[in-house]
Amino acid sequence: MAYSLSTQWLRGVRLGIPRIERYRAAAPSNLLASGEGVARFLYHWQRWGRSDRVRDAVELVLAFYRRLGFRLETTEVAPLFFRLDVAADGQVTPVNLIDTGEGLTQVLAPLIALARAATGIGPRLVALEQPELHLHTDAQVELATSLIDAVNKGAQVTIETHSEVLFAAIQLALARRELQPNMVKLYWVARRPDGASVARPVTLDERGHVDGLWPMDAFDDLLKLKSALYRAYRGGE
């Protein structure tokens, strides 16, 4: 029980954000694994948060959207009701966040979890299943930036991911010395002949290079497709 209270876990498929959310008088305390009610954190922080920790948490969340060219804001629509709106750079009239697609709504819960961990508002230990779900590749890169920012501020993050982009962004952060090698632990989960899964440690050096054994077929699907496409261009050679 103590472990569950000291760790924030978010499952891979999270609940969507309502078009209009009902506000509750009490400040949110726990972020559910489903992400339910996540918009209330941002609304409460922006409306009543006054501390430096809260301002830093808000900035970590908003910075992700801003790097993608969006302004995220909370808008009151009636007493006790609000919505999340986004506006692109140069766009005067915002649109509801849920009208931008699944990616920008699904990522809000991981961002809130990272912001809480980075500032000490919530558990410092964060476990995220596929935080990049539904995000375009450029947004996955910016998510990596948010992850790195949170880790450098004291968050401890465990990620289960299938994203080659996210992995490459972490490698680049090591090469740029935005992360130190001792801050990153990588495990490749493989299936044994008996059907059981095993987590094999993979070491990254200070340049982000894989140091030691690496599965020969890791992340090679795209390379195979490009090779097949090239052969097709060449007439099946």
Summary of the structure (lengths in Angstrom):
residues: 237
radius of gyration: 19.9
end to end distance: 60.5
largest distance: 67.5
contacts: 653
relative contact order: 0.11
helix: 41%
strand: 22%
